[in-house]
Amino acid sequence: MDNAVIGQFILYMVALIFSLSLHEAMHAWMSNRFGDDLAYHQGRVSLSPVTHVDPIGTLLFPAIAFFTGAPLLGWARPTPVNPLRWREKRKANFWVSLAGILGNLGIAVVVGLIIRALYHAGQIMPHPFAYSIIPADLNSSTMEAVAALLRVFFVTNVGLAIFNLFPIPPLDGSKVLASILPESFGSAIEGIEQYGFILLMLALITGVFGAVFRVVMPLAWEILFVGVA
């Protein structure tokens, strides 16, 4: 295994661990805002990976996906919440569920702004043949590393946001949907939740996620470099 692959793996894991940690910290922070301090007192309103990393979902499965090319299915330790302590429970369920997605979108936006700033400063440029970025000076190892780090953070967080928007239990999108549907749909949603993991695996195996990402990722890069020839 050469050093380039090891370097790519390290960047990949750094971006994933940080992004998943912020995702879960946002759930905890928002739940506390609505009156539930369970996660807050467990130290989950934190970016420290120690409080969020799941050895299987955050480390093992992503590593297997990286080295085998298998579809990535990863997760952090779920944020504990007590809905009985929420004020305005349906509103709280909506915002607590959406908070992690907004956190990942926030990272993607910040990274996108940095990419645009470096582009206008003449340090990086869009890849001419792929949806990616490269250093403007191909001999600059420093800017090559910066471009690689920004690229993996951007792709990881756009991917996490879109993935979690799918309305499949236990993904956040299912809880967002449940919070905006009429309460009469409650029993139907509970019934679907029993088969959530099966539905999730089916979507993964059949390529549903891959098909969506093949549309969303190029679109994200197009939006990032809108107005650039």
N, C-alpha and C positions, 0 to 999 in steps of 0.2 A: 504494500500500500504506500503510495508516494505522499510526499508532504502536502501537495496541493489538495488531495482528497481529504486528508486529515484537517487541513485548514478550513476547507468548505464545511466539513462536519462540525467543527467547533463553532463557526459562525452560525450555522443552522441551529445548533442547540442553544446557543446564547440568545438568539432572536426568539426561538420558541419558548424557552423557559421564562424570559422576561415578559413576553407577550401574554402567556398564560397566567403568569403571576399578576400582572396588571388587570387582566380580565376578571380574575377571582376577587382581587382587592376592590374592584369597582362594584361587584355584587355586594360585598360586605359593607362597603361605605354607604351605598344607597339603601340597603336594608336598615342600617343604623339611622339614616336620615328619616326613615318612616317609623321609627320607634322600636325596632328590634336590635338590641345590642349584643345578641348572642355571638355573632361572628367577631364583633369588635372586641369583646372581652377574651376571645380566643386568639387575638393578635392577627386576625386575617385582614385587617385594613392596613396592609403592609406590602411593599414590593419585594420583601425578602423571599427568595425562592424557597428557603427552608420551611416556610409556613404553607406553601402551596404545592410543592413538587410531590407528585405521586410516582413512586419508583417504576411502576409498570407503564402507566399512561403518559408520563412526561419524559421518561428516560428510555425504557426498553422498546416500546412500540415505535417511537419516532426513530430510534437508532436502526431498528430492523427495516423500517420503511426507507431510510436514507441509503443503506448499503445494498438493499435488494431491489429497490425501485417499486416496491409494493405501495398501494395507496396508503397515505398517512391517516392514521386514526389515533389521535392523542388527546389527553385530557390532564387537568390538574386535580388536586383534591377538591371535591365539591365544597362550596361555601355553605356552612350550616345556617339555616334561617328558621325563624319561628313565626309563621304567618299570623298566628293568634295575637301577636304583639304589634302587628302593623296597624297604623292608622290608615283609613280609607283603603281597605284590603285589595280591591280590584285595581285601583290606581297604583298601589305599592307593588303589586305583582307585575304590572306592566313595566314600571320603571326599574325595579330590581332585576327583572329578567333582561331588560334591554341594556342595562348599565355596562355589562361586560362587552357587548357588541360595540357600544359607543366608545368604550375605552380602546378597543382595537382599531376602530375607525379613526380615533383621535391620533393614535400613533402613526397610522398610515398617512394622515394629513400632514402631521409635523415632519415626517420623513420626506414626504412629497415636496414640502416647502423647502427643505434643505437641498433636495435634489435640484429643484428649479434654481435656487440661489447659486449653487455650484455650477450649474449649466450656464447661467448668465455671467458668472465670473470666469468662464472659459476653462473650468477644471474637469468637467465631465460632459459627456454627450450621449444621446440615445444610440443604442446599438443599431447599425445600419441594416442588419438582417434578422433581428430578433427583438422581442419586447423585453428590453433590458437596458442597462447603462454600462458604459465603459469610460475609462479615463481619457481625457482629450489628448494627453501625452501618454502614449502606450508604453513608454519606457519608465514611467513613474510608478514604482512599486507601492509607494505610499497611497497615491490616488487610486491605484488598482484595488488595494485593500479597503479603502473608504467606499469605493463604488460597490464592491462586493457586499460590504456590511449594510449599506443603505438598500441595496437591491433585495437582500434576504429579509430585512425588516419590513420593507414595503410589501413584498409578496406574502410573507407570513401573516401580516395583520389584515390585509385585504382578504386573504383566504380564510382566516379565523372568523372574521366578521360575516362573510357570506355563508360559511359552513354553519355557524350558529343561528343564522336566520331561517334555516330550514325548519318547517313546522313539524318536526319528527321528535317525539319524546326520546330521550330526556334533553334534547337541545333547547336552547333558550327560546328559539322561535316558536316552539309549541306552547310555551308559557305566555309569550307575548300574545299569540293568537287566542289562547284561552281567556286572557284578561279583557279582550275586546269583543269576543263573541257574547251573545246573550247567555244568561245563566242557565237557560233551558238546555244548552249544549253540554252542560257539566257532566252528565252521565255518559254521553258519547265520548267525550274527551278522556274520561277515566277508563273507559273500555279500551280505547286506543293505546293508552299508556302501558297496559299490560303487555302489548306486543311491540313496544317502542324499540327495544334493542334489535328485535328481528327485522323490523322495518328499516332500521338504521343500517344493518348489515346488508340487507337487500339493495338498498340505495347505493351502498359502497361497491358491492360486487357487480351489480348491473351497470355501473358506470354513470349513474345519474349525477353524482357529485362531479365527476370528471367532465361530463358534458357541460355542466353549468360553469365550471371554472375555465373551460376552454373559451367560453364567451366573455366571462367577467374579467379575467386577467388582462387580455389584450385591450379591453375597453378601459380598464383602470390606467394602463400605460398611455393609451390615446388621450385620456382626460388629463393625465399628468403633463403631457407634452403638447397640449392643445395650442395651436398657433405657431408650433415649431415646424419648419419645413423638413 
